[in-house]
Amino acid sequence: MTIPEPITGTAPSPDLPEAEEVVYCTVHANVETTLRCNRCGRPMCTRCAVRTPVGYRCKECVREQQDKFFDAQVLDYLIAAGVSAVISFFAAAFLSRLGWGFFIIMIAFFISSAVGGIIGRSVFRLTGKRRGRYTDIVVGTAVVVGALPFVLYNPIAIIIFIFSATSAAVGQFHIRL
């Protein structure tokens, strides 16, 4: 067994880092940064950075990536608004005539969630299963508008309907990346 000989000589001196160039965020021109988008290399500050599973990206790259999921047409938004408002109108009309009381309020919770699910599935199928960047906003707004005429008849049940049905319908269009 041989023993390796010790290495003699001088150790290489560590390179001193050169003065780095000051880089500013492309959106906020007065903010210095060292952070860059891992896709396009654009300098960005912490306010512009979006955390993704593969690292930080700029908002432009994230938006470009999200656009692959959205293929709705203008007609799809009109269909979403019409279907949501009509179903919401008739469901709110039904709920407003139920009356008052604890039992009625509990029924309103169950009916509202079911109607919201029906609205979401109906819109999704009638639009050819296409999603738009603003479909959830259109559906939520139409559910509220469809139910508003009945707020004076039974305010508690209709307010419960608006919150429950809107959240159930909108939840079917929300995409997390």
N, CA, C and O atoms as a DFTB+ gen file, in Angstrom:
708 C
 N C O
     1  1       0.834      -1.153       0.000
     2  2       0.000       0.000       0.000
     3  2       0.894       1.236       0.000
     4  3       1.819       1.388       0.798
     5  1       0.560       2.098      -0.937
     6  2       1.380       3.299      -1.040
     7  2       0.624       4.476      -0.470
     8  3      -0.596       4.583      -0.592
     9  1       1.356       5.325       0.135
    10  2       0.776       6.527       0.712
    11  2       1.006       7.663      -0.273
    12  3       2.131       7.894      -0.717
    13  1      -0.077       8.375      -0.614
    14  2       0.114       9.474      -1.555
    15  2       0.965      10.576      -0.940
    16  3       0.875      10.876       0.250
    17  1       1.786      11.161      -1.790
    18  2       2.660      12.230      -1.315
    19  2       1.860      13.511      -1.140
    20  3       0.932      13.770      -1.906
    21  1       2.201      14.296      -0.163
    22  2       1.491      15.556       0.025
    23  2       1.746      16.484      -1.156
    24  3       2.822      16.498      -1.754
    25  1       0.722      17.247      -1.461
    26  2       0.818      18.190      -2.562
    27  2       1.511      19.433      -2.038
    28  3       1.141      20.003      -1.011
    29  1       2.504      19.819      -2.763
    30  2       3.240      21.009      -2.331
    31  2       2.983      22.136      -3.301
    32  3       2.572      21.897      -4.437
    33  1       3.205      23.289      -2.897
    34  2       3.006      24.455      -3.750
    35  2       2.062      25.418      -3.076
    36  3       1.627      25.216      -1.943
    37  1       1.770      26.431      -3.777
    38  2       0.886      27.429      -3.207
    39  2      -0.546      27.169      -3.662
    40  3      -0.793      26.760      -4.796
    41  1      -1.441      27.406      -2.786
    42  2      -2.858      27.227      -3.115
    43  2      -3.279      28.364      -4.037
    44  3      -2.851      29.507      -3.873
    45  1      -4.120      28.033      -5.003
    46  2      -4.557      29.099      -5.893
    47  2      -5.367      30.124      -5.104
    48  3      -6.182      29.774      -4.250
    49  1      -5.129      31.366      -5.404
    50  2      -5.842      32.403      -4.671
    51  2      -7.271      32.472      -5.190
    52  3      -7.500      32.434      -6.399
    53  1      -8.218      32.572      -4.289
    54  2      -9.611      32.650      -4.742
    55  2      -9.811      33.927      -5.549
    56  3      -9.291      34.991      -5.212
    57  1     -10.572      33.787      -6.611
    58  2     -10.842      34.956      -7.439
    59  2     -11.726      35.915      -6.660
    60  3     -12.760      35.541      -6.106
    61  1     -11.305      37.103      -6.638
    62  2     -12.115      38.111      -5.983
    63  2     -13.258      38.483      -6.914
    64  3     -13.042      38.734      -8.100
    65  1     -14.465      38.519      -6.382
    66  2     -15.578      38.869      -7.264
    67  2     -15.425      40.296      -7.768
    68  3     -15.132      41.224      -7.013
    69  1     -15.629      40.434      -9.046
    70  2     -15.552      41.761      -9.620
    71  2     -16.813      42.532      -9.237
    72  3     -17.843      41.946      -8.905
    73  1     -16.711      43.809      -9.290
    74  2     -17.870      44.628      -8.962
    75  2     -18.974      44.329      -9.973
    76  3     -18.814      44.540     -11.176
    77  1     -20.101      43.830      -9.454
    78  2     -21.204      43.465     -10.343
    79  2     -21.920      44.713     -10.829
    80  3     -21.998      45.728     -10.137
    81  1     -22.432      44.603     -12.025
    82  2     -23.185      45.694     -12.616
    83  2     -24.514      45.829     -11.885
    84  3     -25.149      44.824     -11.566
    85  1     -24.934      47.038     -11.622
    86  2     -26.205      47.284     -10.952
    87  2     -27.316      47.056     -11.966
    88  3     -27.320      47.652     -13.044
    89  1     -28.264      46.181     -11.608
    90  2     -29.380      45.851     -12.495
    91  2     -30.668      46.330     -11.843
    92  3     -30.853      46.210     -10.632
    93  1     -31.553      46.874     -12.667
    94  2     -32.829      47.387     -12.175
    95  2     -33.970      46.545     -12.742
    96  3     -33.859      45.969     -13.825
    97  1     -35.057      46.487     -11.997
    98  2     -36.261      45.774     -12.418
    99  2     -36.785      46.401     -13.709
   100  3     -36.770      47.622     -13.867
   101  1     -37.246      45.560     -14.626
   102  2     -37.740      46.086     -15.898
   103  2     -39.070      46.821     -15.739
   104  3     -39.391      47.684     -16.557
   105  1     -39.837      46.506     -14.723
   106  2     -41.124      47.174     -14.503
   107  2     -40.957      48.379     -13.589
   108  3     -41.481      49.456     -13.874
   109  1     -40.237      48.201     -12.506
   110  2     -39.998      49.272     -11.538
   111  2     -38.561      49.752     -11.740
   112  3     -37.631      49.191     -11.161
   113  1     -38.385      50.765     -12.544
   114  2     -37.065      51.194     -12.997
   115  2     -36.169      51.725     -11.885
   116  3     -34.960      51.839     -12.091
   117  1     -36.701      52.048     -10.738
   118  2     -35.876      52.587      -9.658
   119  2     -35.530      51.546      -8.592
   120  3     -34.951      51.900      -7.565
   121  1     -35.869      50.266      -8.810
   122  2     -35.625      49.224      -7.819
   123  2     -34.467      48.341      -8.289
   124  3     -34.539      47.703      -9.340
   125  1     -33.388      48.319      -7.479
   126  2     -32.254      47.448      -7.795
   127  2     -32.636      46.003      -7.508
   128  3     -33.419      45.728      -6.599
   129  1     -32.080      45.084      -8.288
   130  2     -32.407      43.678      -8.084
   131  2     -31.264      42.788      -8.537
   132  3     -30.433      43.178      -9.357
   133  1     -31.243      41.596      -7.991
   134  2     -30.323      40.561      -8.468
   135  2     -31.113      39.361      -8.969
   136  3     -30.542      38.373      -9.430
   137  1     -32.419      39.461      -8.872
   138  2     -33.303      38.363      -9.247
   139  2     -33.653      38.453     -10.728
   140  3     -33.949      39.528     -11.248
   141  1     -33.612      37.293     -11.400
   142  2     -33.960      37.236     -12.823
   143  2     -34.965      36.118     -13.052
   144  3     -34.985      35.119     -12.333
   145  1     -35.800      36.308     -14.072
   146  2     -36.772      35.290     -14.462
   147  2     -36.003      34.066     -14.949
   148  3     -35.056      34.194     -15.725
   149  1     -36.409      32.876     -14.493
   150  2     -35.685      31.675     -14.896
   151  2     -36.080      31.197     -16.289
   152  3     -35.564      30.185     -16.764
   153  1     -36.979      31.903     -16.937
   154  2     -37.380      31.519     -18.293
   155  2     -36.808      32.473     -19.340
   156  3     -36.216      32.034     -20.326
   157  1     -36.983      33.766     -19.125
   158  2     -36.531      34.739     -20.124
   159  2     -35.304      35.521     -19.682
   160  3     -34.680      36.197     -20.500
   161  1     -34.943      35.441     -18.396
   162  2     -33.757      36.136     -17.910
   163  2     -33.963      37.601     -17.602
   164  3     -32.996      38.301     -17.301
   165  1     -35.176      38.082     -17.666
   166  2     -35.501      39.489     -17.424
   167  2     -35.285      39.809     -15.944
   168  3     -35.741      39.057     -15.082
   169  1     -34.596      40.915     -15.636
   170  2     -34.436      41.313     -14.229
   171  2     -35.783      41.725     -13.635
   172  3     -36.576      42.404     -14.287
   173  1     -36.034      41.309     -12.395
   174  2     -37.307      41.632     -11.751
   175  2     -37.093      41.787     -10.255
   176  3     -36.201      41.177      -9.665
   177  1     -37.934      42.617      -9.660
   178  2     -37.882      42.797      -8.215
   179  2     -38.799      41.771      -7.551
   180  3     -39.475      41.000      -8.233
   181  1     -38.817      41.767      -6.244
   182  2     -39.632      40.783      -5.534
   183  2     -41.123      41.018      -5.725
   184  3     -41.911      40.080      -5.602
   185  1     -41.530      42.254      -6.025
   186  2     -42.948      42.516      -6.287
   187  2     -43.389      41.940      -7.625
   188  3     -44.559      41.595      -7.792
   189  1     -42.477      41.832      -8.572
   190  2     -42.811      41.329      -9.905
   191  2     -42.612      39.826     -10.021
   192  3     -43.089      39.220     -10.981
   193  1     -41.928      39.214      -9.076
   194  2     -41.618      37.789      -9.147
   195  2     -42.834      36.953      -8.770
   196  3     -43.546      37.260      -7.814
   197  1     -43.057      35.900      -9.531
   198  2     -44.130      34.952      -9.254
   199  2     -43.472      33.612      -8.977
   200  3     -42.714      33.101      -9.801
   201  1     -43.764      33.051      -7.820
   202  2     -43.162      31.769      -7.451
   203  2     -43.898      30.644      -8.167
   204  3     -45.118      30.528      -8.054
   205  1     -43.174      29.829      -8.890
   206  2     -43.737      28.665      -9.577
   207  2     -43.009      27.429      -9.078
   208  3     -41.997      27.557      -8.388
   209  1     -43.489      26.238      -9.404
   210  2     -42.796      25.022      -8.951
   211  2     -41.369      24.901      -9.488
   212  3     -40.562      24.166      -8.920
   213  1     -41.050      25.599     -10.558
   214  2     -39.710      25.498     -11.143
   215  2     -38.841      26.705     -10.842
   216  3     -37.726      26.789     -11.357
   217  1     -39.298      27.623     -10.047
   218  2     -38.523      28.801      -9.693
   219  2     -39.324      30.067      -9.895
   220  3     -40.528      30.024     -10.148
   221  1     -38.646      31.194      -9.780
   222  2     -39.323      32.484      -9.919
   223  2     -39.377      32.895     -11.385
   224  3     -38.395      32.782     -12.118
   225  1     -40.550      33.374     -11.793
   226  2     -40.739      33.850     -13.157
   227  2     -41.382      35.221     -13.123
   228  3     -42.033      35.602     -12.151
   229  1     -41.183      35.952     -14.210
   230  2     -41.810      37.273     -14.309
   231  2     -43.289      37.086     -14.656
   232  3     -43.698      36.032     -15.143
   233  1     -44.066      38.111     -14.400
   234  2     -45.509      38.028     -14.626
   235  2     -45.838      37.824     -16.097
   236  3     -46.839      37.182     -16.415
   237  1     -45.021      38.355     -17.001
   238  2     -45.277      38.183     -18.429
   239  2     -45.140      36.719     -18.839
   240  3     -45.963      36.211     -19.599
   241  1     -44.111      36.042     -18.343
   242  2     -43.920      34.626     -18.684
   243  2     -45.020      33.749     -18.080
   244  3     -45.477      32.798     -18.713
   245  1     -45.442      34.072     -16.860
   246  2     -46.523      33.313     -16.227
   247  2     -47.820      33.511     -16.995
   248  3     -48.564      32.554     -17.211
   249  1     -48.096      34.733     -17.408
   250  2     -49.317      35.011     -18.173
   251  2     -49.280      34.277     -19.513
   252  3     -50.296      33.736     -19.948
   253  1     -48.133      34.255     -20.161
   254  2     -47.987      33.550     -21.425
   255  2     -48.225      32.046     -21.230
   256  3     -48.840      31.394     -22.075
   257  1     -47.743      31.515     -20.136
   258  2     -47.953      30.093     -19.831
   259  2     -49.422      29.813     -19.542
   260  3     -49.948      28.784     -19.965
   261  1     -50.087      30.710     -18.832
   262  2     -51.493      30.516     -18.505
   263  2     -52.380      30.613     -19.734
   264  3     -53.436      29.982     -19.783
   265  1     -51.973      31.390     -20.722
   266  2     -52.792      31.557     -21.922
   267  2     -53.038      30.243     -22.650
   268  3     -53.988      30.143     -23.425
   269  1     -52.214      29.246     -22.421
   270  2     -52.420      27.938     -23.047
   271  2     -53.693      27.273     -22.529
   272  3     -54.284      26.440     -23.216
   273  1     -54.116      27.640     -21.320
   274  2     -55.290      27.033     -20.714
   275  2     -56.587      27.730     -21.100
   276  3     -57.668      27.165     -20.927
   277  1     -56.494      28.933     -21.613
   278  2     -57.681      29.726     -21.900
   279  2     -57.927      29.784     -23.404
   280  3     -57.111      30.312     -24.160
   281  1     -59.059      29.237     -23.823
   282  2     -59.374      29.203     -25.251
   283  2     -60.803      29.653     -25.536
   284  3     -61.361      29.322     -26.582
   285  1     -61.391      30.397     -24.624
   286  2     -62.782      30.836     -24.786
   287  2     -62.887      31.903     -25.865
   288  3     -61.937      32.630     -26.156
   289  1     -64.080      31.966     -26.447
   290  2     -64.382      32.973     -27.449
   291  2     -65.371      33.967     -26.840
   292  3     -65.879      33.747     -25.740
   293  1     -65.638      35.045     -27.547
   294  2     -66.541      36.074     -27.034
   295  2     -67.938      35.495     -26.792
   296  3     -68.589      35.834     -25.803
   297  1     -68.387      34.643     -27.674
   298  2     -69.705      34.032     -27.525
   299  2     -69.799      33.212     -26.238
   300  3     -70.866      33.132     -25.630
   301  1     -68.701      32.611     -25.828
   302  2     -68.701      31.816     -24.599
   303  2     -69.012      32.678     -23.374
   304  3     -69.685      32.222     -22.450
   305  1     -68.534      33.903     -23.363
   306  2     -68.827      34.800     -22.237
   307  2     -70.309      35.181     -22.220
   308  3     -70.915      35.285     -21.153
   309  1     -70.881      35.386     -23.385
   310  2     -72.314      35.698     -23.462
   311  2     -73.158      34.513     -23.006
   312  3     -74.138      34.684     -22.281
   313  1     -72.777      33.322     -23.430
   314  2     -73.486      32.108     -22.994
   315  2     -73.366      31.961     -21.476
   316  3     -74.352      31.673     -20.799
   317  1     -72.167      32.158     -20.949
   318  2     -71.945      32.035     -19.497
   319  2     -72.809      33.023     -18.725
   320  3     -73.412      32.665     -17.714
   321  1     -72.869      34.257     -19.196
   322  2     -73.667      35.268     -18.502
   323  2     -75.152      34.934     -18.576
   324  3     -75.858      35.027     -17.572
   325  1     -75.628      34.548     -19.747
   326  2     -77.052      34.258     -19.916
   327  2     -77.504      33.061     -19.104
   328  3     -78.506      33.134     -18.392
   329  1     -76.779      31.967     -19.205
   330  2     -77.153      30.745     -18.477
   331  2     -77.106      30.986     -16.971
   332  3     -78.014      30.578     -16.248
   333  1     -76.061      31.640     -16.503
   334  2     -75.919      31.884     -15.061
   335  2     -77.027      32.777     -14.530
   336  3     -77.590      32.507     -13.469
   337  1     -77.342      33.835     -15.256
   338  2     -78.372      34.764     -14.792
   339  2     -79.754      34.120     -14.786
   340  3     -80.527      34.317     -13.848
   341  1     -80.070      33.350     -15.831
   342  2     -81.399      32.728     -15.909
   343  2     -81.586      31.682     -14.816
   344  3     -82.604      31.686     -14.124
   345  1     -80.626      30.795     -14.655
   346  2     -80.756      29.762     -13.608
   347  2     -80.786      30.410     -12.229
   348  3     -81.564      30.001     -11.367
   349  1     -79.950      31.411     -12.018
   350  2     -79.932      32.111     -10.740
   351  2     -81.264      32.808     -10.470
   352  3     -81.754      32.793      -9.340
   353  1     -81.844      33.409     -11.484
   354  2     -83.120      34.103     -11.342
   355  2     -84.209      33.145     -10.870
   356  3     -84.925      33.448      -9.915
   357  1     -84.343      31.999     -11.523
   358  2     -85.405      31.068     -11.152
   359  2     -85.153      30.404      -9.800
   360  3     -86.094      30.156      -9.046
   361  1     -83.898      30.117      -9.492
   362  2     -83.601      29.536      -8.175
   363  2     -83.873      30.542      -7.062
   364  3     -84.415      30.176      -6.019
   365  1     -83.505      31.802      -7.271
   366  2     -83.770      32.838      -6.264
   367  2     -85.267      33.077      -6.111
   368  3     -85.749      33.328      -5.007
   369  1     -85.999      32.999      -7.217
   370  2     -87.459      33.155      -7.144
   371  2     -88.057      32.050      -6.284
   372  3     -88.949      32.304      -5.474
   373  1     -87.573      30.836      -6.457
   374  2     -88.055      29.709      -5.657
   375  2     -87.710      29.912      -4.180
   376  3     -88.564      29.743      -3.310
   377  1     -86.457      30.275      -3.903
   378  2     -86.030      30.453      -2.509
   379  2     -86.741      31.611      -1.826
   380  3     -87.007      31.548      -0.625
   381  1     -87.048      32.653      -2.560
   382  2     -87.683      33.812      -1.942
   383  2     -89.113      33.512      -1.495
   384  3     -89.656      34.224      -0.651
   385  1     -89.715      32.491      -2.039
   386  2     -91.094      32.152      -1.704
   387  2     -91.211      31.081      -0.611
   388  3     -92.314      30.711      -0.209
   389  1     -90.068      30.592      -0.142
   390  2     -90.108      29.541       0.876
   391  2     -90.584      30.040       2.232
   392  3     -91.183      29.282       2.994
   393  1     -90.330      31.276       2.533
   394  2     -90.747      31.804       3.827
   395  2     -89.548      32.044       4.724
   396  3     -88.419      32.188       4.257
   397  1     -89.816      32.084       6.026
   398  2     -88.798      32.402       7.008
   399  2     -88.627      31.250       7.971
   400  3     -89.469      30.354       8.029
   401  1     -87.563      31.266       8.714
   402  2     -87.344      30.280       9.754
   403  2     -86.013      29.574       9.602
   404  3     -85.380      29.612       8.547
   405  1     -85.608      28.934      10.676
   406  2     -84.317      28.249      10.706
   407  2     -84.265      27.128       9.681
   408  3     -83.260      26.965       8.989
   409  1     -85.329      26.361       9.580
   410  2     -85.373      25.233       8.650
   411  2     -85.236      25.720       7.201
   412  3     -84.542      25.096       6.398
   413  1     -85.876      26.798       6.882
   414  2     -85.806      27.369       5.530
   415  2     -84.388      27.845       5.223
   416  3     -83.904      27.681       4.103
   417  1     -83.731      28.427       6.204
   418  2     -82.359      28.909       6.009
   419  2     -81.428      27.730       5.743
   420  3     -80.544      27.823       4.892
   421  1     -81.615      26.633       6.456
   422  2     -80.784      25.444       6.219
   423  2     -81.033      24.875       4.824
   424  3     -80.096      24.436       4.158
   425  1     -82.272      24.881       4.388
   426  2     -82.590      24.420       3.033
   427  2     -81.925      25.339       2.010
   428  3     -81.459      24.876       0.969
   429  1     -81.880      26.628       2.300
   430  2     -81.265      27.596       1.388
   431  2     -79.786      27.288       1.183
   432  3     -79.275      27.424       0.071
   433  1     -79.096      26.875       2.242
   434  2     -77.685      26.501       2.099
   435  2     -77.522      25.345       1.118
   436  3     -76.685      25.407       0.217
   437  1     -78.311      24.301       1.285
   438  2     -78.173      23.123       0.432
   439  2     -78.591      23.405      -1.008
   440  3     -77.908      23.006      -1.951
   441  1     -79.701      24.085      -1.168
   442  2     -80.179      24.399      -2.523
   443  2     -79.193      25.319      -3.233
   444  3     -78.922      25.137      -4.420
   445  1     -78.661      26.289      -2.530
   446  2     -77.739      27.247      -3.138
   447  2     -76.482      26.584      -3.661
   448  3     -76.045      26.869      -4.775
   449  1     -75.900      25.704      -2.869
   450  2     -74.692      25.010      -3.314
   451  2     -74.979      24.122      -4.515
   452  3     -74.182      24.060      -5.451
   453  1     -76.106      23.440      -4.489
   454  2     -76.470      22.579      -5.617
   455  2     -76.722      23.396      -6.879
   456  3     -76.293      23.011      -7.966
   457  1     -77.410      24.511      -6.740
   458  2     -77.685      25.368      -7.898
   459  2     -76.378      25.941      -8.452
   460  3     -76.205      26.020      -9.668
   461  1     -75.471      26.335      -7.581
   462  2     -74.174      26.829      -8.039
   463  2     -73.417      25.777      -8.835
   464  3     -72.807      26.085      -9.859
   465  1     -73.456      24.547      -8.367
   466  2     -72.822      23.460      -9.114
   467  2     -73.482      23.229     -10.462
   468  3     -72.805      22.993     -11.462
   469  1     -74.796      23.296     -10.482
   470  2     -75.531      23.137     -11.747
   471  2     -75.168      24.265     -12.720
   472  3     -74.982      24.025     -13.913
   473  1     -75.072      25.475     -12.212
   474  2     -74.708      26.611     -13.063
   475  2     -73.312      26.402     -13.655
   476  3     -73.113      26.566     -14.858
   477  1     -72.362      26.044     -12.814
   478  2     -70.993      25.844     -13.293
   479  2     -70.893      24.750     -14.340
   480  3     -70.252      24.929     -15.376
   481  1     -71.529      23.612     -14.070
   482  2     -71.475      22.499     -15.041
   483  2     -72.208      22.839     -16.325
   484  3     -71.761      22.469     -17.410
   485  1     -73.330      23.538     -16.215
   486  2     -74.091      23.917     -17.414
   487  2     -73.284      24.866     -18.299
   488  3     -73.226      24.689     -19.516
   489  1     -72.679      25.848     -17.696
   490  2     -71.874      26.797     -18.474
   491  2     -70.699      26.084     -19.121
   492  3     -70.396      26.317     -20.291
   493  1     -70.041      25.221     -18.369
   494  2     -68.881      24.509     -18.897
   495  2     -69.257      23.643     -20.100
   496  3     -68.523      23.593     -21.088
   497  1     -70.384      22.973     -20.014
   498  2     -70.817      22.110     -21.135
   499  2     -71.330      22.927     -22.317
   500  3     -71.026      22.612     -23.468
   501  1     -72.102      23.970     -22.042
   502  2     -72.669      24.765     -23.136
   503  2     -71.621      25.593     -23.881
   504  3     -71.852      25.999     -25.020
   505  1     -70.496      25.841     -23.263
   506  2     -69.430      26.574     -23.946
   507  2     -68.421      25.630     -24.598
   508  3     -67.338      26.060     -24.994
   509  1     -68.761      24.378     -24.707
   510  2     -67.859      23.426     -25.344
   511  2     -66.644      23.103     -24.504
   512  3     -65.591      22.766     -25.046
   513  1     -66.769      23.198     -23.191
   514  2     -65.695      22.925     -22.234
   515  2     -64.487      23.838     -22.435
   516  3     -63.353      23.465     -22.131
   517  1     -64.746      25.026     -22.947
   518  2     -63.674      26.008     -23.106
   519  2     -63.638      26.894     -21.871
   520  3     -64.668      27.174     -21.257
   521  1     -62.462      27.321     -21.526
   522  2     -62.278      28.200     -20.372
   523  2     -61.736      29.535     -20.850
   524  3     -60.938      29.607     -21.785
   525  1     -62.182      30.572     -20.195
   526  2     -61.686      31.907     -20.493
   527  2     -61.044      32.502     -19.265
   528  3     -61.318      32.086     -18.139
   529  1     -60.200      33.465     -19.487
   530  2     -59.514      34.098     -18.362
   531  2     -60.512      34.758     -17.413
   532  3     -60.251      34.859     -16.215
   533  1     -61.650      35.206     -17.940
   534  2     -62.625      35.935     -17.119
   535  2     -63.959      35.205     -16.981
   536  3     -64.942      35.811     -16.553
   537  1     -64.018      33.941     -17.327
   538  2     -65.274      33.198     -17.233
   539  2     -65.790      33.169     -15.800
   540  3     -66.989      33.325     -15.573
   541  1     -64.914      32.975     -14.847
   542  2     -65.349      32.922     -13.450
   543  2     -65.954      34.251     -13.000
   544  3     -66.924      34.260     -12.242
   545  1     -65.401      35.353     -13.449
   546  2     -65.933      36.671     -13.080
   547  2     -67.308      36.883     -13.710
   548  3     -68.223      37.391     -13.062
   549  1     -67.447      36.486     -14.992
   550  2     -68.727      36.641     -15.686
   551  2     -69.803      35.793     -15.016
   552  3     -70.920      36.261     -14.796
   553  1     -69.469      34.552     -14.694
   554  2     -70.436      33.655     -14.055
   555  2     -70.829      34.186     -12.677
   556  3     -72.016      34.224     -12.351
   557  1     -69.867      34.591     -11.873
   558  2     -70.163      35.105     -10.541
   559  2     -71.026      36.357     -10.572
   560  3     -71.960      36.497      -9.783
   561  1     -70.711      37.255     -11.476
   562  2     -71.501      38.479     -11.603
   563  2     -72.922      38.178     -12.050
   564  3     -73.874      38.767     -11.539
   565  1     -73.071      37.261     -13.003
   566  2     -74.407      36.922     -13.505
   567  2     -75.250      36.230     -12.436
   568  3     -76.461      36.444     -12.379
   569  1     -74.640      35.415     -11.597
   570  2     -75.388      34.769     -10.506
   571  2     -75.927      35.836      -9.554
   572  3     -77.081      35.770      -9.131
   573  1     -75.103      36.804      -9.222
   574  2     -75.530      37.872      -8.315
   575  2     -76.632      38.715      -8.959
   576  3     -77.638      39.018      -8.317
   577  1     -76.443      39.092     -10.221
   578  2     -77.437      39.920     -10.917
   579  2     -78.763      39.174     -11.043
   580  3     -79.826      39.778     -10.896
   581  1     -78.715      37.872     -11.312
   582  2     -79.950      37.097     -11.441
   583  2     -80.730      36.995     -10.145
   584  3     -81.956      36.885     -10.164
   585  1     -80.029      37.031      -9.013
   586  2     -80.707      36.881      -7.720
   587  2     -81.109      38.206      -7.083
   588  3     -81.965      38.216      -6.199
   589  1     -80.530      39.303      -7.494
   590  2     -80.802      40.593      -6.848
   591  2     -82.266      41.023      -6.835
   592  3     -82.687      41.625      -5.847
   593  1     -83.071      40.754      -7.865
   594  2     -84.461      41.215      -7.801
   595  2     -85.262      40.637      -6.630
   596  3     -86.319      41.169      -6.292
   597  1     -84.784      39.572      -6.012
   598  2     -85.548      38.901      -4.956
   599  2     -85.019      39.173      -3.559
   600  3     -85.493      38.571      -2.595
   601  1     -84.045      40.070      -3.430
   602  2     -83.469      40.358      -2.114
   603  2     -84.511      40.936      -1.169
   604  3     -84.477      40.643       0.027
   605  1     -85.420      41.734      -1.661
   606  2     -86.416      42.352      -0.777
   607  2     -87.474      41.367      -0.285
   608  3     -88.080      41.597       0.762
   609  1     -87.708      40.288      -1.005
   610  2     -88.727      39.320      -0.597
   611  2     -88.273      38.468       0.578
   612  3     -89.029      38.247       1.524
   613  1     -87.041      37.993       0.513
   614  2     -86.508      37.147       1.578
   615  2     -85.000      37.397       1.652
   616  3     -84.215      36.609       1.125
   617  1     -84.595      38.483       2.301
   618  2     -83.190      38.890       2.226
   619  2     -82.195      37.862       2.747
   620  3     -81.131      37.681       2.155
   621  1     -82.516      37.199       3.824
   622  2     -81.555      36.248       4.402
   623  2     -81.330      35.074       3.458
   624  3     -80.185      34.714       3.182
   625  1     -82.387      34.484       2.971
   626  2     -82.246      33.332       2.077
   627  2     -81.553      33.723       0.770
   628  3     -80.757      32.946       0.244
   629  1     -81.837      34.895       0.248
   630  2     -81.238      35.318      -1.023
   631  2     -79.764      35.673      -0.833
   632  3     -78.948      35.390      -1.710
   633  1     -79.416      36.275       0.277
   634  2     -78.002      36.568       0.535
   635  2     -77.222      35.274       0.705
   636  3     -76.101      35.156       0.210
   637  1     -77.802      34.305       1.399
   638  2     -77.163      32.988       1.506
   639  2     -77.013      32.375       0.122
   640  3     -75.972      31.807      -0.207
   641  1     -78.058      32.495      -0.683
   642  2     -77.996      31.970      -2.047
   643  2     -76.887      32.645      -2.850
   644  3     -76.120      31.973      -3.540
   645  1     -76.804      33.950      -2.761
   646  2     -75.792      34.674      -3.542
   647  2     -74.390      34.204      -3.171
   648  3     -73.579      33.936      -4.058
   649  1     -74.092      34.101      -1.895
   650  2     -72.744      33.689      -1.488
   651  2     -72.467      32.221      -1.819
   652  3     -71.410      31.901      -2.363
   653  1     -73.396      31.338      -1.500
   654  2     -73.153      29.908      -1.722
   655  2     -73.148      29.539      -3.196
   656  3     -72.251      28.833      -3.655
   657  1     -74.130      30.005      -3.934
   658  2     -74.217      29.653      -5.356
   659  2     -73.072      30.270      -6.142
   660  3     -72.518      29.629      -7.035
   661  1     -72.714      31.493      -5.824
   662  2     -71.612      32.141      -6.534
   663  2     -70.305      31.404      -6.296
   664  3     -69.555      31.152      -7.239
   665  1     -70.025      31.058      -5.055
   666  2     -68.767      30.372      -4.772
   667  2     -68.737      28.982      -5.399
   668  3     -67.689      28.550      -5.881
   669  1     -69.864      28.274      -5.403
   670  2     -69.892      26.946      -6.024
   671  2     -69.741      27.030      -7.538
   672  3     -69.059      26.195      -8.133
   673  1     -70.357      28.009      -8.165
   674  2     -70.272      28.141      -9.623
   675  2     -68.888      28.631     -10.043
   676  3     -68.302      28.092     -10.982
   677  1     -68.367      29.630      -9.368
   678  2     -67.073      30.197      -9.735
   679  2     -65.944      29.209      -9.474
   680  3     -64.962      29.172     -10.216
   681  1     -66.082      28.424      -8.437
   682  2     -65.038      27.461      -8.090
   683  2     -64.750      26.451      -9.180
   684  3     -63.663      25.874      -9.209
   685  1     -65.676      26.227     -10.060
   686  2     -65.448      25.262     -11.130
   687  2     -64.624      25.832     -12.276
   688  3     -64.184      25.088     -13.152
   689  1     -64.415      27.134     -12.280
   690  2     -63.650      27.765     -13.349
   691  2     -62.298      28.278     -12.888
   692  3     -61.528      28.794     -13.698
   693  1     -62.000      28.150     -11.627
   694  2     -60.744      28.655     -11.096
   695  2     -59.634      27.651     -11.380
   696  3     -59.748      26.473     -11.042
   697  1     -58.551      28.131     -12.010
   698  2     -57.423      27.269     -12.338
   699  2     -56.219      27.733     -11.514
   700  3     -55.874      28.915     -11.522
   701  1     -55.602      26.823     -10.824
   702  2     -54.387      27.153     -10.083
   703  2     -53.192      26.568     -10.835
   704  3     -53.198      25.413     -11.261
   705  1     -52.188      27.394     -10.979
   706  2     -50.973      26.938     -11.654
   707  2     -49.831      26.909     -10.690
   708  3     -48.715      26.551     -11.065
